Amino acid sequence: MTTPLRPPRPLALYTRMPFAFVTGGSRGIGRAIVERLAHDGFDVAFNYRRDDAAAADTERSIRAHGRHALTLKADLGDPAQVATMLDQLAATATDVRIFIANAAATAFKPLLETKPHHVEKTYAITIGAFLQIVQRLAPQMSDGGRIVSLSGMDTHRYVAGHGILASAKAALEALTRYLAVELGPRGITVNAVNPGYVETDSVTLYLQDAQGRQDFLDEIAGSTPLRALGAPEEVASLVAWLCSREADWMQGQVLYLDGGIFLHAPGHSVRWWKKTGRMPS
């Protein structure tokens, strides 16, 4: 027997809209998620570390959707700052229904060149802050609560300089599965999104210059059945779906959104098939 989807609660029945909380929400994928959730009718709180101008612009965007906005500046690598941030969140947002763990930072170095503080900082942000926030928010979440973490393709493929961040993101995926089991009986879903290459400031910085970017695009164009780079809004759309009631039965999963870049076996790239004339034009 098929269980029908539960309809969303009509917005008019809320005396105040539930909040969504997004870390790293002032730029790139995080900002796209913030704006999408505001568009979908949520009041939005978001965290950022240092770019005041970008945060102010993101706050204006939320308000332009007619939603309440709460901007929280904190270094997620510092547990004391995380605790203060959560106190500020609790003082304003009494009903946080959605938590999106998007923030990440690391030093992009070969593993033999990393220092202890690189490891500590990366894990403090990706794992320590994530657990600290979940431990504070999850006990207050009701049935229908959502937790979504943002992982990365470096968890399952080598990406130069990403060793420390990849290991932290892999740990985040493990925590996603464990929390899905522990929180599922309360009607809270916990899932992760693992994007491929996405057009963001971080990717631009990583590619260094115009020639590096073009070389990258030429390489990836021959390795994916779709385009090389996704858009932040496409990631936000998947996150928004996971936050909807249509995703009530999605639990403990890592969803890949990468244009199919890892579908081919070595030696059988899109470029190779086109060269042999076997790829339909």
Number of C-alpha atoms within 10 A of each C-alpha: 3 4 5 6 11 9 9 10 9 7 12 8 8 9 7 14 19 18 26 26 28 26 27 27 30 28 20 18 25 26 27 21 27 32 24 19 26 24 16 13 17 27 25 28 25 25 25 22 17 12 11 13 10 15 23 12 13 22 24 15 18 24 15 13 17 14 20 20 21 18 21 23 20 21 18 30 21 14 17 12 15 23 17 14 20 18 13 14 21 14 9 12 22 13 17 25 24 26 26 26 26 21 22 21 16 20 18 17 15 12 13 7 10 15 11 7 10 18 18 14 19 23 24 21 23 26 20 19 23 23 16 16 19 16 11 14 21 20 10 13 22 14 13 18 26 25 27 24 25 24 28 21 20 21 20 12 11 11 12 11 17 19 22 22 24 22 17 23 25 18 16 24 24 15 20 23 17 14 21 21 16 13 19 18 10 15 16 23 29 29 25 27 23 20 22 21 19 21 16 16 12 12 14 14 10 12 15 11 10 10 10 13 16 12 12 13 15 12 13 20 18 18 24 20 17 15 16 22 18 18 14 20 19 16 23 21 15 16 23 17 12 24 25 17 17 13 15 18 12 13 20 21 16 20 16 17 19 22 18 15 20 16 14 13 8 8 9 11 20 20 18 14 14 13 10 8 10 10 11 6 5
